[in-house]
Amino acid sequence: MKEKKKKKSVLKTGGKEDNYDPSANYDSSKIDNNRYYTLEEWNGLKKNQRNYLRQNSRRNNSVKKKKKKNKSVLIIGAGWGGLSTAHALSSQTDIPLDITVIDSATNVGGLVRDGYQTMNGIVNKAEAGQHGFWDNYSNIFSLLDNDNILPKDNLLGDTTTDDILTGYAEQGQYSPNGLEAIWPVYRQQSPQLPTGLAQGLYTKFQNLPLLDRISAASLVLAFSEFDDSPEAWKKYDNVSFQDLCIKLGVTRKCYQEAFEPMILTGLFSPGSECSAAAALGMAYFFVLKSQNSFDVRWCKGNIGEKIFQPWVQHLENNNANNNDSNDDSNDDSNDDSNARQSVNFMTSTRVIGISIESDIVVFAVGGSALNGFVRNSPNVLAKHTEFRRFANLRGTGVLATRIYLDNYLDIPYSANACWGFDKGVGMTFFDITTLHGLKQQKQQDGIGSIIEVDYYHAASLLVMSDEAIVSKVKQDLNTILGTQCIDATIVDAAIVRLPQAVNWYSPGSYANMPDVQSKSIPNVYFAGDLVRTRHGSWSQEKAFVSGIEAANSILNRSPEYGIIPLEPDELHVSLGRSALTSFKTILGRGDPSKAPSLVDFLW
């Protein structure tokens, strides 16, 4: 009988074939033990081949696994939401990530960043708007104070939060008739009163009668029912805030002089065109959460220089994973996740005309931009019903102006809200010289007061020429500040037009807002103040919090991980909500969700 020939396997090493008999003692001359093997090659070897190479390699750890490719994350938008997402992702060490942030603006920080040129070129750059940090911005304050968030002592080096933010100060409210109200520093008022009562008694209204102010008490019913839940949003989002106030008996004078200015400057649209749900949520967060809620600190300079640029530098300088490390001490592990991860930033000058592939995408943009992405992606995003809803989202226009005078003005309050100058348009003005601490420096430069004047829901003003806008700004300030302003001359000005720049929370818009994670494209996430969350915050704080929530979702963490919650409701608010829930439980025969809401009764 003819002996059956043993089958031999073939091993390719460096381009030559070595015959290998698995049953024989392995001959070291028949394998290249002075080279690295890819993971695919290594997995193709027999067990005793691998053992031999481990024991007889001429190089330390010559069998090298191919390192696993990091997941890539692309964050679109470099405002508070985008930077917050990047910060949370890069601060963790469990999952190695390649993080890129892109923005259509020239500078990181969104549309409001500095870099706008003045008309006469006397000042090199200006910023759109003046940025405030309200008492309930706990997560942003934690970032700036570095409460166990960053490896260094402080995000801003040796700079403290007090170096970049002002202290608390009184604020004014003006109409064409003069001063209408003074908002005190509420934390300095004594005794500490229940929220609602404190704002009513301590706010110094100059012309609003007591009976008109008392009419606002009827809104307590709406604030008690609106608990920021999806169910409450669906009920109150379909009606306007103005209609809600009318139905509840708020007097016309109280609405026009107290609530309409708040909505125009807080949500950037008139109450007739603003969701009641958005207005209730915003007002509770900024004004009524506690006596101190409306206390605000302002950035002492351009926010781009003071906060965004140091933040970006920190993210760029994180200890990145070193994929080219020569440390080969561990043969079978890919231990790349022991260091914080750096972030790559790309602004408009580097983004145009390139294609970026990514495993995960985070849209950290406003409603108007999200609308644009869907409209320009008919074959990808617009294929999904979820994304087609975003085409209903829109923004409202902002006109930001900064004027430079030849004289220094004595302005009573450094931050001011205004109403009545243009129908349906909100207005604020800020004494930049005082807020930024520039009085002595500017007097030496031959420049007097610098005043920021911003208009919201301002489409009717954006079409004006620069010269006409400067003339209007000066006229409005003359009306407010009187002779000293009339006698001053504008030596330079910056005009920044931002059409559809801020989100418009119109009635019915809640149904079109994104959640933190897409349901139709699971590797797509969202961050920004338009995102539906349950934290309860608004504006910059909400954008910042939603960025952390997006990162938590990407990392499979709980939604609340690393987020400071709002303080619990005050006792009387909590009791009011509990009583209302009990009443609705009775009406709903055990299920409060089946009971009619206040909106149902009113309409």
C-alpha positions as CSV (number, residue, x, y, z in Angstrom):
1,M,0.0,0.0,0.0
2,K,1.4,3.4,-1.0
3,E,2.1,5.6,2.0
4,K,0.0,8.7,2.0
5,K,2.0,11.9,1.6
6,K,1.6,14.3,4.4
7,K,0.0,17.6,3.4
8,K,2.3,20.6,3.9
9,S,1.2,24.2,4.6
10,V,2.8,27.2,3.0
11,L,3.8,30.3,5.0
12,K,4.7,33.5,3.2
13,T,7.3,35.5,4.9
14,G,8.9,38.5,3.2
15,G,7.9,37.2,-0.3
16,K,9.5,33.7,0.0
17,E,7.7,30.4,0.7
18,D,8.7,28.2,3.6
19,N,7.4,24.6,3.7
20,Y,6.3,23.9,7.3
21,D,5.4,20.5,8.7
22,P,3.0,20.9,11.7
23,S,4.0,17.6,13.2
24,A,7.7,18.3,13.2
25,N,9.8,20.3,15.6
26,Y,10.0,23.7,14.0
27,D,13.2,24.7,12.3
28,S,13.9,28.3,13.0
29,S,15.6,28.7,9.6
30,K,12.3,28.3,7.8
31,I,10.6,31.4,9.2
32,D,11.5,35.1,9.2
33,N,11.7,35.9,12.8
34,N,13.1,39.4,12.2
35,R,10.1,41.1,10.9
36,Y,6.7,42.5,12.1
37,Y,3.5,40.6,11.2
38,T,0.2,42.2,10.5
39,L,-2.8,41.1,12.5
40,E,-4.1,39.2,9.4
41,E,-0.8,37.4,9.0
42,W,-0.6,36.6,12.6
43,N,-4.1,35.1,12.7
44,G,-3.1,32.9,9.8
45,L,-0.3,31.2,11.7
46,K,-0.6,27.9,13.6
47,K,-0.5,28.0,17.3
48,N,3.1,26.5,17.6
49,Q,4.2,29.0,14.9
50,R,3.1,31.9,17.0
51,N,4.6,30.3,20.2
52,Y,7.9,29.9,18.4
53,L,7.9,33.5,17.2
54,R,7.1,34.7,20.7
55,Q,10.0,32.8,22.2
56,N,12.6,33.2,19.4
57,S,12.0,36.6,17.9
58,R,15.2,38.5,17.2
59,R,13.4,41.8,17.9
60,N,11.6,42.7,21.1
61,N,7.9,42.0,20.5
62,S,8.4,41.3,16.8
63,V,4.9,40.0,16.4
64,K,2.9,43.2,16.4
65,K,-0.8,43.4,16.3
66,K,-2.2,46.0,14.0
67,K,-3.6,48.7,16.1
68,K,-7.3,49.1,16.0
69,K,-8.4,52.2,14.2
70,N,-9.9,54.9,16.4
71,K,-13.5,55.9,15.8
72,S,-13.8,59.2,14.2
73,V,-16.2,61.9,15.4
74,L,-17.0,64.9,13.2
75,I,-18.7,67.9,15.0
76,I,-20.3,70.4,12.8
77,G,-20.5,73.8,14.6
78,A,-18.0,75.4,17.0
79,G,-20.3,77.3,19.3
80,W,-21.2,76.3,22.9
81,G,-22.8,73.0,21.8
82,G,-20.0,71.9,19.5
83,L,-17.2,72.8,21.9
84,S,-19.0,71.2,24.8
85,T,-19.4,67.9,22.9
86,A,-15.7,68.0,21.9
87,H,-14.7,68.8,25.5
88,A,-16.7,65.9,27.0
89,L,-15.4,63.4,24.3
90,S,-11.8,64.4,24.6
91,S,-11.8,64.5,28.4
92,Q,-12.6,60.8,28.7
93,T,-9.9,58.0,28.3
94,D,-12.1,54.9,27.9
95,I,-12.6,55.1,24.2
96,P,-9.9,56.4,21.8
97,L,-11.5,58.8,19.4
98,D,-10.3,61.0,16.5
99,I,-12.3,64.2,17.0
100,T,-12.6,67.0,14.5
101,V,-14.7,70.2,14.8
102,I,-15.5,72.2,11.8
103,D,-17.2,75.6,11.5
104,S,-18.2,77.8,8.5
105,A,-17.1,80.9,10.4
106,T,-13.6,82.2,10.2
107,N,-13.0,81.9,14.0
108,V,-14.1,79.2,16.4
109,G,-17.0,80.3,18.6
110,G,-19.9,80.6,16.2
111,L,-21.4,83.7,14.5
112,V,-20.9,86.0,17.4
113,R,-17.1,85.6,17.5
114,D,-14.8,88.6,17.1
115,G,-13.3,89.5,13.8
116,Y,-15.8,92.0,12.3
117,Q,-14.2,95.1,10.9
118,T,-15.3,98.6,11.8
119,M,-16.4,101.0,9.1
120,N,-13.5,103.5,9.4
121,G,-10.9,101.0,10.5
122,I,-10.0,102.9,13.7
123,V,-10.7,99.7,15.7
124,N,-9.3,96.5,14.3
125,K,-12.1,94.1,15.2
126,A,-15.5,94.0,17.0
127,E,-17.7,91.2,18.3
128,A,-21.4,90.7,17.7
129,G,-23.3,91.2,21.0
130,Q,-22.4,91.3,24.6
131,H,-22.6,87.9,26.5
132,G,-24.1,87.4,29.9
133,F,-23.9,84.5,32.3
134,W,-26.9,84.1,34.5
135,D,-27.1,82.7,38.0
136,N,-28.3,79.2,36.8
137,Y,-25.5,78.7,34.3
138,S,-24.0,76.1,36.8
139,N,-22.4,73.9,34.1
140,I,-20.6,76.8,32.3
141,F,-19.5,78.3,35.6
142,S,-18.1,74.8,36.5
143,L,-16.2,74.8,33.3
144,L,-14.7,78.2,33.9
145,D,-13.9,77.4,37.6
146,N,-12.5,74.0,36.5
147,D,-14.4,72.0,39.1
148,N,-12.6,68.7,38.5
149,I,-13.2,69.0,34.8
150,L,-9.7,69.8,33.4
151,P,-6.2,68.4,34.3
152,K,-4.7,71.8,34.8
153,D,-5.5,74.1,37.6
154,N,-7.7,76.3,35.5
155,L,-9.1,76.3,31.9
156,L,-7.7,79.8,31.4
157,G,-4.2,79.2,32.9
158,D,-3.7,81.4,35.9
159,T,-6.8,83.5,35.1
160,T,-9.8,83.1,37.4
161,T,-13.5,83.5,36.6
162,D,-13.5,86.8,38.3
163,D,-10.9,88.0,35.8
164,I,-13.1,87.4,32.8
165,L,-16.6,88.1,34.2
166,T,-17.9,91.2,35.8
167,G,-19.6,91.3,39.2
168,Y,-23.3,91.7,39.6
169,A,-24.8,95.1,39.0
170,E,-28.2,96.8,38.5
171,Q,-29.7,96.8,35.0
172,G,-32.1,99.2,33.4
173,Q,-35.1,99.0,31.1
174,Y,-36.0,101.9,28.8
175,S,-38.7,103.0,26.4
176,P,-38.9,106.1,24.2
177,N,-40.5,107.7,27.3
178,G,-37.4,107.2,29.5
179,L,-36.5,104.8,32.3
180,E,-39.2,102.1,32.8
181,A,-37.7,99.7,35.3
182,I,-34.5,98.9,37.3
183,W,-33.6,95.3,37.9
184,P,-31.7,95.2,41.2
185,V,-29.0,92.6,42.2
186,Y,-31.6,90.3,43.7
187,R,-29.2,88.3,45.8
188,Q,-28.5,91.6,47.7
189,Q,-32.2,92.1,48.5
190,S,-33.3,91.1,52.0
191,P,-35.2,89.3,53.2
192,Q,-35.0,86.3,50.8
193,L,-38.5,85.8,49.5
194,P,-40.3,83.0,47.6
195,T,-39.7,83.3,43.9
196,G,-42.4,85.2,42.1
197,L,-43.0,87.4,45.1
198,A,-39.4,88.5,45.2
199,Q,-39.4,89.6,41.6
200,G,-42.7,91.4,42.0
201,L,-41.6,93.4,45.1
202,Y,-37.9,94.0,44.4
203,T,-38.1,95.0,40.8
204,K,-38.3,98.8,40.6
205,F,-41.0,99.5,38.1
206,Q,-41.1,103.2,37.4
207,N,-44.5,103.5,35.6
208,L,-46.3,100.1,35.8
209,P,-49.1,100.4,38.3
210,L,-49.5,97.8,41.0
211,L,-52.8,96.5,39.8
212,D,-51.3,95.7,36.4
213,R,-48.4,93.9,38.0
214,I,-50.9,91.8,40.1
215,S,-52.6,90.7,36.9
216,A,-49.5,88.7,36.1
217,A,-50.3,86.4,39.1
218,S,-52.7,84.4,36.9
219,L,-49.7,83.0,35.0
220,V,-49.0,81.0,38.2
221,L,-51.4,78.4,36.9
222,A,-49.5,78.0,33.6
223,F,-46.1,77.9,35.4
224,S,-47.4,75.2,37.8
225,E,-48.6,73.0,35.0
226,F,-45.7,73.5,32.6
227,D,-43.0,71.1,34.0
228,D,-40.8,71.0,30.9
229,S,-42.0,67.4,30.2
230,P,-42.7,66.4,26.5
231,E,-46.4,66.3,27.4
232,A,-46.4,69.8,28.7
233,W,-44.5,71.0,25.6
234,K,-47.0,69.5,23.3
235,K,-49.9,71.2,25.1
236,Y,-48.4,74.7,25.4
237,D,-46.3,74.7,22.2
238,N,-49.4,75.0,20.0
239,V,-50.4,78.4,21.4
240,S,-48.6,81.7,21.4
241,F,-47.5,83.3,24.6
242,Q,-49.4,86.5,23.9
243,D,-52.7,84.5,23.5
244,L,-52.0,82.7,26.8
245,C,-51.5,86.0,28.6
246,I,-54.7,87.4,27.1
247,K,-56.7,84.3,28.1
248,L,-55.4,84.4,31.6
249,G,-56.3,88.0,32.1
250,V,-52.9,89.7,32.1
251,T,-53.6,93.4,31.5
252,R,-52.5,94.9,28.2
253,K,-50.2,97.3,29.9
254,C,-48.5,94.6,32.0
255,Y,-48.0,92.5,28.9
256,Q,-46.7,95.3,26.7
257,E,-44.3,96.7,29.3
258,A,-43.2,93.6,31.2
259,F,-43.6,90.4,29.2
260,E,-43.3,91.5,25.6
261,P,-39.8,93.1,26.2
262,M,-38.7,89.9,28.0
263,I,-39.8,87.7,25.1
264,L,-38.3,89.9,22.4
265,T,-34.9,90.0,24.2
266,G,-34.9,86.5,25.6
267,L,-36.4,84.5,22.7
268,F,-35.9,87.1,20.0
269,S,-39.5,87.2,18.7
270,P,-42.7,88.9,19.6
271,G,-45.0,87.1,22.0
272,S,-47.6,86.7,19.2
273,E,-45.1,84.6,17.2
274,C,-43.5,82.8,20.1
275,S,-44.5,79.4,21.6
276,A,-46.1,79.6,25.0
277,A,-44.1,76.6,26.0
278,A,-40.8,78.2,25.1
279,A,-41.7,81.4,26.9
280,L,-42.7,79.6,30.1
281,G,-39.6,77.5,30.1
282,M,-37.3,80.5,29.3
283,A,-38.9,82.8,31.9
284,Y,-38.8,80.1,34.6
285,F,-35.1,79.4,34.0
286,F,-33.9,83.0,33.7
287,V,-36.3,84.8,36.1
288,L,-38.4,82.6,38.3
289,K,-36.3,79.5,39.3
290,S,-35.3,81.4,42.5
291,Q,-35.0,85.0,43.7
292,N,-31.4,85.2,42.4
293,S,-32.1,83.7,38.9
294,F,-32.0,87.0,37.0
295,D,-28.7,88.1,38.5
296,V,-26.2,88.2,35.6
297,R,-22.4,88.6,35.1
298,W,-21.1,89.9,31.8
299,C,-17.9,89.0,29.9
300,K,-15.2,91.7,30.6
301,G,-14.1,91.5,27.0
302,N,-14.8,89.8,23.7
303,I,-15.9,86.3,24.5
304,G,-13.8,84.9,21.7
305,E,-10.6,86.2,23.3
306,K,-11.6,85.6,26.9
307,I,-13.2,82.1,26.7
308,F,-13.4,80.5,23.3
309,Q,-9.7,80.8,22.3
310,P,-8.3,79.5,25.6
311,W,-10.8,76.7,25.5
312,V,-9.9,75.7,21.9
313,Q,-6.2,75.8,22.8
314,H,-6.8,73.6,25.7
315,L,-8.6,71.1,23.5
316,E,-6.0,71.2,20.8
317,N,-3.2,70.7,23.4
318,N,-4.7,67.7,25.2
319,N,-2.3,64.7,25.3
320,A,-3.2,63.0,22.0
321,N,-2.9,59.3,21.5
322,N,0.5,58.5,20.0
323,N,-0.2,56.0,17.3
324,D,3.5,56.0,16.3
325,S,4.8,55.0,19.7
326,N,8.0,53.0,19.8
327,D,7.0,51.4,23.1
328,D,6.6,47.7,22.0
329,S,6.7,46.2,25.5
330,N,3.2,44.6,25.3
331,D,2.7,42.2,22.5
332,D,-1.0,41.5,22.7
333,S,-2.6,44.7,23.9
334,N,-3.6,48.0,22.3
335,D,-3.3,50.3,25.3
336,D,-3.9,53.6,23.5
337,S,-6.6,55.0,25.8
338,N,-4.5,56.2,28.8
339,A,-4.3,59.9,27.7
340,R,-6.8,62.6,27.0
341,Q,-7.4,63.2,23.3
342,S,-6.7,66.3,21.3
343,V,-9.2,67.9,19.0
344,N,-8.6,69.1,15.5
345,F,-10.3,72.3,14.5
346,M,-11.1,73.4,10.9
347,T,-12.7,76.7,10.2
348,S,-14.0,78.1,6.9
349,T,-10.6,78.7,5.4
350,R,-9.7,75.0,5.7
351,V,-13.1,73.3,5.2
352,I,-14.2,74.6,1.7
353,G,-13.8,72.0,-1.0
354,I,-12.7,69.0,1.1
355,S,-14.5,65.7,1.9
356,I,-14.3,64.3,5.5
357,E,-15.3,60.8,6.3
358,S,-16.4,60.0,9.8
359,D,-18.0,57.2,11.9
360,I,-20.1,59.6,13.9
361,V,-21.5,63.0,13.1
362,V,-22.7,65.7,15.5
363,F,-24.8,68.6,14.2
364,A,-24.1,71.4,16.7
365,V,-25.9,74.1,14.7
366,G,-29.0,76.2,14.9
367,G,-32.4,75.6,13.2
368,S,-31.7,77.6,10.1
369,A,-28.4,75.8,9.4
370,L,-30.0,72.4,10.1
371,N,-32.7,73.4,7.6
372,G,-30.0,74.2,5.1
373,F,-28.3,70.8,5.5
374,V,-31.5,68.9,4.8
375,R,-32.4,71.1,1.8
376,N,-29.0,70.5,0.3
377,S,-28.9,66.7,0.9
378,P,-31.9,65.3,-1.0
379,N,-30.4,61.9,-1.5
380,V,-29.1,61.3,2.1
381,L,-30.7,63.4,4.9
382,A,-33.9,64.3,3.1
383,K,-34.7,60.6,2.6
384,H,-35.7,60.4,6.2
385,T,-39.0,61.8,7.6
386,E,-37.2,62.8,10.8
387,F,-34.8,65.0,8.9
388,R,-37.4,66.4,6.6
389,R,-39.1,67.9,9.7
390,F,-36.0,70.0,10.2
391,A,-36.8,71.9,6.9
392,N,-39.6,73.6,9.0
393,L,-37.1,75.1,11.4
394,R,-36.1,78.7,10.9
395,G,-34.2,81.5,12.6
396,T,-34.9,85.2,13.2
397,G,-32.6,88.0,12.3
398,V,-30.2,90.0,14.6
399,L,-28.6,93.3,13.9
400,A,-25.6,93.8,16.1
401,T,-23.9,97.3,16.2
402,R,-21.0,98.7,18.1
403,I,-20.4,102.5,18.0
404,Y,-17.3,104.4,19.2
405,L,-17.9,108.0,20.4
406,D,-15.5,110.9,20.7
407,N,-16.6,111.6,24.3
408,Y,-17.1,109.5,27.4
409,L,-20.8,109.3,28.5
410,D,-22.0,108.8,32.0
411,I,-24.4,105.8,31.4
412,P,-26.5,104.9,34.5
413,Y,-26.6,101.1,33.9
414,S,-24.1,99.1,32.0
415,A,-26.7,96.6,30.7
416,N,-30.1,97.6,29.4
417,A,-33.2,96.2,27.7
418,C,-35.5,98.5,25.6
419,W,-39.0,98.4,24.1
420,G,-41.2,100.6,22.0
421,F,-38.6,101.9,19.5
422,D,-39.6,99.6,16.6
423,K,-42.8,97.6,16.6
424,G,-42.1,93.9,17.0
425,V,-38.3,94.5,17.4
426,G,-36.4,93.8,20.6
427,M,-33.5,96.0,21.6
428,T,-30.6,96.0,24.2
429,F,-27.7,98.3,24.7
430,F,-24.5,97.9,26.8
431,D,-21.8,100.2,28.1
432,I,-18.9,98.3,26.7
433,T,-16.3,100.8,28.1
434,T,-17.5,100.0,31.6
435,L,-18.1,96.3,31.2
436,H,-14.7,95.7,29.6
437,G,-12.9,98.1,32.0
438,L,-11.6,100.3,29.1
439,K,-12.3,103.8,30.4
440,Q,-8.8,104.9,31.1
441,Q,-7.3,103.1,28.1
442,K,-9.8,104.5,25.6
443,Q,-9.4,108.1,26.9
444,Q,-5.7,107.7,26.2
445,D,-6.5,106.4,22.7
446,G,-8.7,109.4,22.0
447,I,-11.9,107.3,22.0
448,G,-14.7,107.9,24.4
449,S,-17.6,105.5,25.2
450,I,-18.1,102.3,23.3
451,I,-21.7,101.2,23.2
452,E,-23.1,97.9,21.9
453,V,-26.7,98.3,20.5
454,D,-28.4,95.1,19.3
455,Y,-31.8,94.5,17.7
456,Y,-33.7,91.2,17.6
457,H,-36.4,90.0,15.2
458,A,-34.7,92.6,13.1
459,A,-35.4,91.6,9.5
460,S,-36.9,95.0,8.8
461,L,-33.7,96.7,9.9
462,L,-31.2,94.4,8.2
463,V,-32.1,95.8,4.8
464,M,-31.0,99.4,5.7
465,S,-27.6,100.8,4.6
466,D,-24.7,101.0,7.1
467,E,-25.0,104.7,7.2
468,A,-28.8,104.6,7.9
469,I,-28.3,102.0,10.6
470,V,-25.6,104.1,12.3
471,S,-27.9,107.1,12.2
472,K,-30.8,105.1,13.7
473,V,-28.6,103.8,16.5
474,K,-27.4,107.3,17.4
475,Q,-31.0,108.6,17.4
476,D,-32.2,105.8,19.7
477,L,-29.4,106.5,22.1
478,N,-30.0,110.2,22.0
479,T,-33.6,109.5,23.0
480,I,-32.4,107.4,26.0
481,L,-29.3,109.2,27.2
482,G,-30.2,112.8,26.3
483,T,-27.9,115.8,25.8
484,Q,-24.6,114.2,26.6
485,C,-25.2,111.7,23.8
486,I,-26.6,114.3,21.4
487,D,-23.4,116.3,21.8
488,A,-21.1,113.3,21.1
489,T,-20.0,112.2,17.7
490,I,-19.5,108.7,16.3
491,V,-15.9,108.2,15.1
492,D,-16.3,104.6,14.1
493,A,-18.8,101.8,14.1
494,A,-19.2,98.1,13.4
495,I,-22.4,96.8,11.7
496,V,-23.0,93.0,11.8
497,R,-26.0,91.6,10.0
498,L,-27.0,88.1,11.1
499,P,-30.1,87.0,9.2
500,Q,-31.8,84.0,10.8
501,A,-29.0,83.8,13.2
502,V,-30.9,82.8,16.3
503,N,-33.5,80.0,16.7
504,W,-37.2,81.0,16.3
505,Y,-39.4,79.2,18.8
506,S,-42.6,79.7,16.9
507,P,-45.9,78.0,17.9
508,G,-45.7,74.3,16.8
509,S,-41.9,74.3,16.4
510,Y,-41.4,71.7,19.2
511,A,-42.5,68.9,16.9
512,N,-39.7,69.7,14.5
513,M,-36.9,70.0,17.0
514,P,-34.2,67.2,17.1
515,D,-33.5,64.9,19.9
516,V,-30.0,64.2,21.2
517,Q,-29.6,61.1,18.9
518,S,-31.2,60.6,15.6
519,K,-33.7,57.7,15.3
520,S,-33.3,57.2,11.6
521,I,-29.5,57.5,11.4
522,P,-28.2,56.1,14.7
523,N,-24.6,57.5,14.3
524,V,-25.9,61.1,14.0
525,Y,-26.3,63.3,17.1
526,F,-27.4,66.8,17.8
527,A,-26.3,69.5,20.2
528,G,-27.4,73.1,20.8
529,D,-30.1,75.1,22.4
530,L,-32.7,73.8,19.9
531,V,-32.3,70.2,21.0
532,R,-35.1,68.6,23.1
533,T,-33.8,67.8,26.5
534,R,-35.1,67.6,30.1
535,H,-32.4,69.5,31.9
536,G,-34.6,72.7,32.0
537,S,-31.8,75.2,31.0
538,W,-31.9,77.7,28.1
539,S,-29.6,79.6,25.8
540,Q,-25.8,79.1,26.2
541,E,-26.3,76.8,29.2
542,K,-28.7,74.6,27.4
543,A,-26.3,74.4,24.4
544,F,-23.5,73.5,26.7
545,V,-25.5,70.8,28.5
546,S,-26.8,69.3,25.3
547,G,-23.2,68.9,24.1
548,I,-22.4,66.8,27.2
549,E,-25.6,64.8,26.6
550,A,-24.6,64.1,23.0
551,A,-21.2,62.9,24.2
552,N,-22.8,60.8,26.8
553,S,-25.0,59.1,24.2
554,I,-22.0,58.5,21.9
555,L,-20.1,56.9,24.9
556,N,-23.1,54.9,26.0
557,R,-23.2,56.7,29.3
558,S,-26.3,57.8,31.2
559,P,-27.7,61.1,29.9
560,E,-27.0,62.9,33.2
561,Y,-23.4,61.9,33.5
562,G,-21.2,64.8,34.3
563,I,-24.1,67.3,34.2
564,I,-25.0,69.6,37.1
565,P,-28.8,69.5,37.4
566,L,-30.9,72.6,38.2
567,E,-31.7,73.2,41.8
568,P,-35.0,71.6,43.0
569,D,-38.1,73.8,42.7
570,E,-38.8,75.9,45.7
571,L,-41.2,74.5,48.2
572,H,-44.2,76.5,47.2
573,V,-43.6,75.8,43.5
574,S,-43.3,72.1,44.3
575,L,-46.4,72.0,46.4
576,G,-48.4,73.9,43.7
577,R,-47.3,71.4,41.0
578,S,-48.1,68.4,43.3
579,A,-51.6,69.8,44.0
580,L,-52.2,70.4,40.4
581,T,-51.1,66.8,39.5
582,S,-53.4,65.4,42.2
583,F,-56.3,67.4,40.9
584,K,-55.6,66.2,37.3
585,T,-55.3,62.6,38.6
586,I,-58.9,62.9,40.0
587,L,-60.1,64.4,36.7
588,G,-58.4,61.7,34.7
589,R,-59.8,59.0,36.9
590,G,-56.4,57.9,38.1
591,D,-54.3,59.0,35.1
592,P,-53.3,62.7,35.1
593,S,-52.3,62.5,31.4
594,K,-56.0,61.9,30.5
595,A,-57.2,64.9,32.3
596,P,-57.7,68.2,30.4
597,S,-54.9,70.8,30.8
598,L,-55.2,74.5,31.4
599,V,-54.8,75.0,27.6
600,D,-57.8,72.7,27.0
601,F,-59.9,74.8,29.4
602,L,-58.9,78.1,27.9
603,W,-59.4,77.0,24.3
